[in-house]
Amino acid sequence: MTNSKINRIDKEIQKTREKITESQNKLKELQAQKTEAENLQIVQMVRSMRLTPQELSELLKSDPIPGIAAYAPNEEEKEDFEDEA
């Protein structure tokens, strides 16, 4: 009797682990889709400004754009960037 209960619990554990894995994969996919959508939005905004690459570079080097906080990578992002290089 106890073996069947243990087996049932083991099956439930396995099902739960599979659901967690599926959810993690879905989360990664959604995060990638969000990043892609954000990147597309940024590209569209930059293109709408009709700046040359040099003008865009100068704009980004100048004072911060009102309403947009300056980007400063955190330590983890810095490490990720260094690992990629």
N, C-alpha and C positions, 0 to 999 in steps of 0.2 A: 504493500500500500504506500509506503513512504517513497519507494523507488519511482512509482508513477507520478507522485507529487513533485519529486525532484526533476524528473524528465519534463513535466509540464512547465515547471519554472525555467528550466534550461531553454526550452523552446521559446518561451516568452522573452527571455533575455536575448536570444538570437534575433527574434523579430524586432525587438527594440533597437538593437545594434544596427540592423539593416535600415530601419527607419531613420536613425540618426545619420548614418552614412548618406542616405538619399537626401536628407535635409541639408547636410553640409555641402553636398555637390550642387544642389539647387541654389544654395546661398552663394557659392562661388560663381555660378553662372549668372545669377542676378547682379552680383557686384561687377562682373565683367561687362554686362550689358549697360549698367549705369555709367561706368567709366567711359564706355564707347559713346554713349549718348551725350555725356558731358563734353567729351573731346570734340564731337561733331558740333555741338553748340558753340564751343569756343572758336573753332575754325570758321563757322558761319559768321560769328560776330567780327572776327578779325577781317575776313574777306569783305564784309559789308563796309568796313572803314576804308577800303581801297588804298591801303598804304603799301609803299615799297618795303622790302625787307629791311632796308636801312632805316626808314622812318619808323617802322614797328620797333626795331631794336632801340632806337633813341627814345621812343615813347615808354618802353618798358624800363629803361634806365632812369627816366626822369621821375618826378614826384609821383607818389602813388595815385592811382585813379580814385576819385572820390567814390566812397561807398564800397570800395573793395580793399580789404585788409591785405597788407603785404604778406607774401607767402614765405614762411620760414620752416624748412623741414625739421621734424623732430629727430631725435637721435636714431630711432629705428629706421626711419626713411633714409637718413644719411648712410647708415650701415648697408641698407639694401642697395643704394646707388653705388656705393663703393664695391660691393660684391659683384655687381653687374659689369663694372668697368674692367 
